[in-house]
């Protein structure tokens, strides 16, 4: 039951709406500007319709010094609506769990990281009623892990490094170190991390490099995370097949075309890997790679492209 003193303490400001402003100015010495208008609004904050609000990941962390909630938000770009939703998350979670909430923003963009790191402040200039200061993990503070031993010491961090920095000319070295580290851990965990890396890479070129590195690793393709993607692809292929018709001659022609397309795509990937690594590709090497129709041979060359010191090493051991 709400006491009469409770009611009186706030209702006085309904009777004299300017009293609160005068109190701020004279009693608390807050330099609040003179109001132009003051309105009394409905105090009912109940939402008529349920509004779904979800953070990306929520972790409870218990320590000897206290319990915390880690509210993790993955942010791809600036979004001013977060100015309202992030403080809401923290307030709601504190009220629900009575644990200290900590907002952590993760991003692949340096510009987004700088934006997210700015405090969100509500209230008066120089006197905030509520301040939210996110902790931000992004390109400026996530390490670039290109050393195999360093990747092996902390595989999840190596995955995070690959997702954060996996773009541009340096991506091959990061992904190569991670691929080697995955071979040193539990197969199930390796499959999960491999698929997370594949999903997290936004640069198409880096994703191609990763898929080439994982080609010889069966767990990558057998892991449950990858199964749905393959099943969706098969369903689309079956639908296309029904639409195209099933005449044997046409099917043979389509299969030949698909085979040629796969060879061309793999050849292009090999040349791109060399180019991304800063290795010069002579015309003779380019011609030999693009003319090769053998998928197994192209697969071998693509694996060598990740390690080769020069373009000629692609053909090492193949003969003339």
C-alpha positions as CSV (number, residue, x, y, z in Angstrom):
1,X,0.0,0.0,0.0
2,X,1.3,3.4,-0.9
3,X,1.5,5.8,2.1
4,X,0.1,9.3,2.1
5,X,3.5,10.8,2.6
6,X,4.7,9.0,-0.5
7,X,1.7,10.5,-2.4
8,X,2.3,14.0,-1.0
9,X,6.0,14.0,-1.8
10,X,5.4,13.8,-5.6
11,X,1.9,15.2,-5.9
12,X,3.1,18.6,-4.8
13,X,4.9,18.9,-8.1
14,X,1.6,18.2,-9.9
15,X,0.0,21.1,-8.1
16,X,2.8,23.5,-9.0
17,X,4.6,22.2,-12.1
18,X,7.2,24.9,-12.0
19,X,8.2,24.0,-8.4
20,X,10.5,21.2,-9.5
21,X,12.4,23.5,-11.9
22,X,12.8,26.1,-9.1
23,X,14.0,23.4,-6.7
24,X,16.6,22.2,-9.2
25,X,17.8,25.8,-9.7
26,X,17.8,27.1,-6.1
27,X,18.2,24.0,-3.9
28,X,20.5,21.8,-6.0
29,X,22.1,24.7,-7.9
30,X,21.5,22.9,-11.2
31,X,21.7,25.4,-14.1
32,X,18.4,24.2,-15.7
33,X,17.1,26.5,-18.4
34,X,13.9,28.4,-17.9
35,X,11.0,26.3,-19.2
36,X,8.8,27.4,-22.0
37,X,6.0,24.9,-21.1
38,X,5.4,22.2,-18.6
39,X,2.9,19.4,-19.0
40,X,1.7,16.7,-16.7
41,X,1.7,13.3,-18.5
42,X,0.1,10.0,-17.8
43,X,2.1,8.2,-15.1
44,X,1.0,4.7,-16.3
45,X,4.1,3.2,-17.9
46,X,2.5,-0.2,-18.6
47,X,2.8,-1.3,-22.2
48,X,-0.6,-2.1,-23.7
49,X,0.9,-4.7,-26.1
50,X,3.8,-6.9,-25.4
51,X,7.0,-5.6,-26.9
52,X,9.7,-8.1,-27.7
53,X,13.1,-7.0,-26.7
54,X,16.2,-9.3,-26.9
55,X,19.8,-8.7,-26.4
56,X,22.2,-10.8,-28.5
57,X,23.8,-12.9,-25.7
58,X,23.3,-12.7,-21.9
59,X,25.7,-14.3,-19.5
60,X,25.6,-14.4,-15.7
61,X,29.1,-14.3,-14.1
62,X,29.4,-15.1,-10.4
63,X,32.5,-14.0,-8.5
64,X,33.6,-13.8,-4.9
65,X,33.0,-10.1,-5.0
66,X,29.6,-10.2,-6.6
67,X,27.4,-11.4,-9.4
68,X,27.3,-9.8,-12.9
69,X,25.3,-10.0,-16.0
70,X,27.2,-9.6,-19.3
71,X,24.9,-8.2,-21.9
72,X,26.6,-8.8,-25.2
73,X,25.5,-6.9,-28.3
74,X,27.0,-7.5,-31.8
75,X,26.9,-4.2,-33.7
76,X,27.5,-4.0,-37.4
77,X,26.9,-0.3,-37.8
78,X,25.8,2.8,-36.0
79,X,22.2,2.6,-34.8
80,X,20.9,5.5,-32.8
81,X,17.9,3.4,-31.6
82,X,20.4,1.7,-29.3
83,X,20.5,4.9,-27.3
84,X,17.1,3.9,-25.9
85,X,17.3,0.1,-26.0
86,X,20.6,-0.4,-24.3
87,X,19.7,1.5,-21.1
88,X,16.4,-0.3,-21.1
89,X,18.1,-3.7,-21.2
90,X,20.4,-2.8,-18.3
91,X,17.6,-1.4,-16.1
92,X,15.3,-4.2,-16.8
93,X,17.9,-6.9,-16.2
94,X,19.0,-5.3,-12.9
95,X,15.4,-5.2,-11.7
96,X,14.8,-8.9,-12.8
97,X,18.0,-10.5,-11.6
98,X,19.4,-8.1,-9.0
99,X,22.8,-8.5,-10.5
100,X,25.1,-5.7,-11.9
101,X,24.6,-5.6,-15.7
102,X,27.6,-4.9,-17.9
103,X,27.1,-3.9,-21.5
104,X,29.7,-5.2,-23.9
105,X,29.5,-4.3,-27.6
106,X,31.5,-6.3,-30.2
107,X,32.0,-5.1,-33.7
108,X,34.2,-5.6,-36.8
109,X,34.1,-1.9,-37.7
110,X,36.5,0.6,-36.2
111,X,34.1,3.4,-36.9
112,X,31.2,1.6,-35.2
113,X,33.5,0.8,-32.2
114,X,34.2,4.5,-31.8
115,X,30.5,5.3,-32.0
116,X,29.5,2.6,-29.5
117,X,32.2,3.6,-27.0
118,X,30.6,7.0,-26.5
119,X,28.7,7.2,-23.2
120,X,24.9,7.4,-23.4
121,X,23.7,10.1,-21.0
122,X,20.3,11.1,-19.9
123,X,19.5,14.1,-17.8
124,X,20.9,17.6,-17.5
125,X,24.1,19.0,-19.0
126,X,26.8,18.3,-16.5
127,X,24.5,16.2,-14.2
128,X,23.4,12.9,-15.7
129,X,20.5,11.0,-14.2
130,X,21.6,7.9,-16.1
131,X,24.9,7.1,-17.8
132,X,25.6,4.0,-19.8
133,X,29.2,3.3,-20.7
134,X,29.6,0.3,-23.0
135,X,32.7,-1.8,-23.1
136,X,33.6,-2.2,-26.7
137,X,35.6,-5.0,-28.4
138,X,36.7,-4.2,-32.0
139,X,39.5,-3.9,-34.4
140,X,41.5,-1.5,-32.2
141,X,41.8,-3.8,-29.2
142,X,41.2,-7.4,-30.4
143,X,44.6,-8.9,-31.2
144,X,45.6,-10.0,-34.7
145,X,46.6,-13.7,-34.3
146,X,48.8,-15.0,-37.1
147,X,51.1,-17.2,-35.0
148,X,50.0,-20.9,-34.9
149,X,51.2,-21.4,-31.3
150,X,49.4,-18.3,-30.1
151,X,46.2,-19.5,-31.8
152,X,46.6,-23.0,-30.2
153,X,46.9,-21.4,-26.7
154,X,43.5,-19.8,-27.0
155,X,41.4,-21.1,-29.9
156,X,38.2,-19.2,-29.1
157,X,40.2,-15.9,-29.1
158,X,41.8,-16.9,-32.4
159,X,38.3,-17.4,-33.8
160,X,37.3,-14.0,-32.5
161,X,40.4,-12.5,-34.0
162,X,39.6,-14.1,-37.4
163,X,36.0,-12.8,-37.4
164,X,37.1,-9.3,-36.3
165,X,40.1,-8.9,-38.6
166,X,39.3,-11.5,-41.4
167,X,39.4,-9.1,-44.3
168,X,42.0,-7.8,-46.7
169,X,45.5,-9.0,-47.5
170,X,46.2,-10.1,-43.9
171,X,43.3,-12.5,-43.7
172,X,45.1,-15.5,-45.1
173,X,47.8,-15.6,-42.4
174,X,45.1,-15.2,-39.6
175,X,43.0,-18.0,-41.1
176,X,45.9,-20.3,-41.7
177,X,47.0,-20.0,-38.0
178,X,43.4,-20.7,-36.9
179,X,43.1,-23.7,-39.2
180,X,46.2,-25.3,-37.8
181,X,45.0,-24.6,-34.2
182,X,41.7,-26.3,-34.8
183,X,43.5,-29.6,-35.5
184,X,44.8,-29.6,-31.9
185,X,41.4,-29.6,-30.1
186,X,38.3,-31.8,-29.7
187,X,36.7,-32.6,-33.1
188,X,33.2,-31.5,-32.1
189,X,34.5,-28.2,-30.8
190,X,36.7,-27.7,-33.9
191,X,33.6,-28.3,-36.1
192,X,31.6,-25.7,-34.2
193,X,34.5,-23.1,-34.3
194,X,35.0,-23.8,-38.0
195,X,31.4,-23.1,-38.8
196,X,31.3,-20.0,-36.5
197,X,34.3,-18.6,-38.4
198,X,32.7,-19.3,-41.7
199,X,29.5,-17.6,-40.6
200,X,31.3,-14.7,-39.0
201,X,33.5,-13.7,-42.0
202,X,31.9,-10.9,-43.9
203,X,34.6,-10.6,-46.6
204,X,33.7,-12.9,-49.5
205,X,37.4,-13.4,-50.4
206,X,38.3,-14.4,-46.8
207,X,35.4,-16.8,-46.7
208,X,36.7,-18.4,-49.9
209,X,40.1,-18.8,-48.3
210,X,38.6,-20.4,-45.2
211,X,36.5,-22.8,-47.2
212,X,39.6,-23.9,-49.2
213,X,41.5,-24.4,-45.9
214,X,38.7,-26.5,-44.6
215,X,38.1,-28.6,-47.7
216,X,40.3,-31.4,-46.5
217,X,38.8,-31.3,-43.0
218,X,35.7,-33.6,-43.0
219,X,34.4,-32.4,-39.6
220,X,33.7,-29.0,-41.1
221,X,31.2,-30.3,-43.5
222,X,29.7,-32.9,-41.1
223,X,29.1,-30.5,-38.2
224,X,25.4,-29.9,-37.4
225,X,25.9,-26.2,-38.0
226,X,26.7,-26.9,-41.6
227,X,24.1,-29.6,-42.2
228,X,21.1,-27.2,-42.5
229,X,23.0,-25.0,-45.0
230,X,23.7,-28.0,-47.2
231,X,20.1,-29.3,-46.9
232,X,18.8,-25.9,-47.9
233,X,21.1,-25.9,-50.9
234,X,20.1,-29.4,-51.9
235,X,16.4,-28.5,-51.7
236,X,17.1,-25.5,-54.0
237,X,19.0,-27.7,-56.4
238,X,16.2,-30.2,-56.5
239,X,13.7,-27.4,-57.2
240,X,15.9,-26.1,-60.0
241,X,16.2,-29.6,-61.4
242,X,12.4,-30.0,-61.5
243,X,12.0,-26.7,-63.2
244,X,14.7,-27.4,-65.8
245,X,13.4,-30.8,-66.7
246,X,14.9,-34.3,-66.4
247,X,15.7,-35.3,-69.9
248,X,18.9,-37.3,-69.9
249,X,20.6,-35.3,-72.6
250,X,19.9,-31.9,-71.0
251,X,21.0,-33.2,-67.6
252,X,24.3,-34.4,-69.0
253,X,24.8,-31.0,-70.6
254,X,24.0,-29.2,-67.3
255,X,26.3,-31.4,-65.4
256,X,29.1,-30.7,-67.8
257,X,28.4,-27.0,-67.4
258,X,28.4,-27.2,-63.6
259,X,31.7,-29.1,-63.7
260,X,33.3,-26.4,-65.9
261,X,31.8,-23.7,-63.6
262,X,33.3,-25.4,-60.5
263,X,36.7,-25.6,-62.2
264,X,36.6,-22.0,-63.2
265,X,35.6,-20.9,-59.8
266,X,38.3,-22.9,-58.1
267,X,40.9,-21.6,-60.5
268,X,39.9,-18.0,-59.8
269,X,40.1,-18.7,-56.0
270,X,43.7,-20.0,-56.4
271,X,44.7,-16.9,-58.3
272,X,42.9,-14.6,-55.8
273,X,44.7,-16.3,-52.8
274,X,48.1,-15.6,-54.4
275,X,47.0,-12.0,-55.2
276,X,45.7,-11.4,-51.7
277,X,49.0,-12.6,-50.3
278,X,50.9,-10.2,-52.5
279,X,52.5,-12.9,-54.7
280,X,53.1,-12.0,-58.3
281,X,51.3,-14.3,-60.8
282,X,53.1,-14.6,-64.1
283,X,51.0,-15.1,-67.3
284,X,52.3,-18.6,-67.7
285,X,51.1,-19.6,-64.3
286,X,47.7,-17.9,-64.8
287,X,47.2,-19.7,-68.1
288,X,48.0,-23.1,-66.6
289,X,45.7,-22.7,-63.7
290,X,42.7,-21.4,-65.7
291,X,43.1,-24.1,-68.4
292,X,43.0,-26.9,-65.9
293,X,39.7,-28.9,-65.8
294,X,40.8,-31.3,-63.1
295,X,39.0,-30.5,-59.8
296,X,41.4,-32.7,-57.8
297,X,44.4,-31.0,-59.2
298,X,42.9,-27.6,-58.6
299,X,42.2,-28.6,-55.0
300,X,45.8,-29.5,-54.5
301,X,47.0,-26.2,-56.0
302,X,44.6,-24.2,-53.8
303,X,46.0,-25.8,-50.7
304,X,49.5,-25.0,-51.8
305,X,48.5,-21.4,-52.7
306,X,48.0,-20.6,-49.0
307,X,51.6,-21.6,-48.1
308,X,53.5,-21.0,-51.4
309,X,56.4,-18.5,-51.3
310,X,56.0,-17.8,-55.0
311,X,53.6,-18.8,-57.8
312,X,55.8,-21.5,-59.2
313,X,55.5,-23.5,-56.0
314,X,51.9,-24.3,-57.0
315,X,53.3,-26.9,-59.4
316,X,56.0,-28.3,-57.2
317,X,56.0,-32.1,-57.5
318,X,53.5,-32.1,-60.4
319,X,56.0,-32.6,-63.2
320,X,56.1,-30.5,-66.4
